[in-house]
Amino acid sequence: MSENLRLYQAAVYSMNAVVVRVDPARWDEPSKCADWTCREVLGHSIWHTRSLSAAAGNGDQPEEQPEAEVAGADPLASWIAARDAVLVGLDQPGIINAEVPGPFGVMRLDDRLRISASDLYTHSWDIGAAVGVDPALDPAVAEAILPGLMAAGEVLRQPGLMGSEIEIEGDASVIDRFLAYCGRDPR
């Protein structure tokens, strides 16, 4: 198993730890991701999870539609279906070496997994922090993902990707540094 696949699986389980504990009445509350509700953040994550599953050969590429519609009336059920499909799709020998479409052009699926892990990890915090559910972020995962984000630099700082970095104390935890780099205020 590649490091990127391990990171992606950890991000999936962090999101899962949040989604299964969200009170269904709270999905339409504002998230910590600017201008999106918790339902919309999850819908975004579900769409990308389905897209990754399709890239791994398990299902069709999802159609573009509003994030809230992707999450649907039962966000938990929509998430579970997407989660299970991507884990099945990624459980194929050699699949991580496949060349697939990614956010920055064609890339190895293994490389796309690291990008997807970062997005899913951030959004699990966006939902959890908004509704008071601990996303149980693993510092080792944040430590592994953060250098790649920093190396990508300003290319990630554009509408629809990441906002501006939040300034925090120099002795902040790796989780707080990860979140701040992703434009979230962990305080």
Buried (B, 14 or more C-beta within 10 A) or exposed (E): EBEBBBBBBBBBBBBBBBBEBBEEEBBEBBBBBEEBBBBBBBBBBBBBBBBBBBBBBBBEEBEEEEBBEBBBEEBBEBBBBBBEBBBBBBEEEEBBEBEBEBBEEEBBBBBBBBBBBBBBBBBBBBBBBBBEBEBEBBEEBBEBBBEBBEEBEEEBEEEEEBBEBBEBEEEBBBBBBBBBBBBBEBE
